[in-house]
Amino acid sequence: MLRSVSIIIIIIIMNPYLPTQLAPHTFLPSFLPSFLPSFFPPQVGKEICFVLLGAMKLYPMNAKLQAQALLVMGWACYGHPSAGHYAEEQGAKTLIEAAKNRFPEVTQVHCNATWAGANIWPRDGEAPKQIHQQMENHKKVLAVQY
């Protein structure tokens, strides 16, 4: 399983046609975030983080790889606190800070570092499950008002 996940991640990272900034509010269809937190099991997110953190350690001077790895790591930890804890245990914070310091003028690295950090360490009330619940509650309030 780990080997197939590694191959898929490498294909995603090295794809020149993949946008380097992928934010859920600008790129995904509106129906997709509702089922993304359960899209894959948390163990797969841990395996993805393992591969990505290894690639970030192995190629520290490759800005494109750093940016893409941070992007995919953010998606791997999206809605999976256990994957976020695993990434933190493996030293994600130091790697993210090192990438930001190494490439101060590369906006993709900084944007994707923010995305990864927001999903590895979500603040109270900002986990995907909580945000989707707030959106559903807001829809119900609007339905009552109108």
Disulfide bonds with the S-S distance in Angstrom:
none
